[in-house]
Amino acid sequence: MNRRTKDSMREDMQRALHGRSLVLIGLMGAGKTTVGRRLAQRLDLPFADADHEIEQAAGKTIPDIFEDHGEEHFRDGERRVIARLLESGQQVIATGGGAYMNEHTRQKINDNAVSIWLRADFNLLMKRVRRRSHRPLLQNADPEAVMRKLIDERYPVYAAADLVVDSRDVPHNAIVKDVIEALLSFEGAQQ
Ligand code: S3P
């Protein structure tokens, strides 16, 4: 794509956002961080990964926060960190899988940002999360059962996002392209 096309596409995307941030939601393994980082580059906006920000604020890793203080404490920090990010200027924000389940966070995202649910099926999520072991919710005897339960509980809530893009087993850039298309068509829906 030549420079001119990229610039005009960025302007179109910015128009769809109306100065709001772009927030990625979805389950663990959906690709929120990788896709979010690339979208931020395309939009020429700062990128924030909420999980990373929580770790920075706490001075410890997410597994250690869960282990030392419990999930509730983590959720509390998550709510505060995302509220702060949403108040600190336009950016692309990748959230942790549980963030949008919090009513306050959901409301704040709906009020201040355009939300995109990266929807992925069970097999893709398991394929991705199996590669890494830093997720406390999956550190148990039956991670597959946990993932199925999370899909059942969360997908009806994630469905409230402004836009839904199917994450597939393709290079992340293809998903970035789908998100951009969804965003550009969202502008039409806003008229
Ligand atoms: C969680 C997802 C994780 C992280 C924490 C809890 C969840 O983020 O916030 O381990 O509740 O789904 P990712 O979705 O980025 O893996």
Residues whose N, C-alpha, C, O or C-beta is under 5 A from the ligand:
A	BS01	S3P	G26 L27 M28 G29 D51 T95 G96 G97 G98 R135 P136
